[in-house]
Amino acid sequence: MPVFRLIDAPIFPDPDFAEPDGLLAIGGDLSPARLIMAYTQGIFPWFSGGDPILWWSPTPRLVLFPDEFHLPKRLRRTIATGTFTVTADTAFAAVIAACATASGRLEQGTWITAEMQQAYCRLHELGFAHSIECWQGDQLAGGLYGVCLDQIFFGESMFTKVTDASKVALAVLAQQAAHLNLAMIDCQMTTEHLLRFGTRELPRDIFQAQLNAHISSCLPQKKWLLQ
């Protein structure tokens, strides 16, 4: 399969044309219009600093249906202790910046470049990107962020500075899914870590069917508030 070079208009080739590793297209920009169009089709940008923008649509796709979320007993006990306070959309820029440097990513060449951070902060300002923050006292201990279109949350990255903080953020997102009107959480790539929480892989056609069923409009959302 060829890798497509994008034109100026914010349109993408059909994800079925992606390479076996998921690479679909190159070029374009990170404007809100292009990013929103990409996510409606299950496409996301992933590239290193200094490289051209690369657009991906891997298959299978790891997803979490909130009612299938598995909360490990140890994590349940951690949540019950009240060690962490969890909020939403109170520190988006801080969360994405922390994700960029988590676990040595900065030294290894993070894909969450300054350009990416600016683009997703803009999406957040417009009501299309959201964060879950996990606090220990007044210190940001962990969190996650992603893009939300209608009933689908496309998880982008997570970080932890304190043991279990990112896991608590994920657990709260899953537990609050009904309140936030989320039908599915896209986890993108399969990892052993995420498989422990009840995620499962979907082939592209089933994943695309889920997007078609649960993205009927691309309207911005208000600031997330947790119950």
Buried (B, 14 or more C-beta within 10 A) or exposed (E): EEBBEBEEEBEBBEBEBBEEEBBBBBBBBBEBEBBBBBBBBBBBBBBEEEEEBBBBBBBBBBBBBBEEBEBEEEBEEBBEEEBBEBBBBBBBBEBBBBBBEBEEBEEEEBBBBEBBBEBBBBBBEEBBBBBBBBBBEEEBBBBBBBBBBBBBBBBBBBBBBBEBBBBBBBBBBBBBBEEBEBBBBBBBEBEEEBBEBBBBBBEBEEBBEBBEEBBEEEEBBEEBEBE
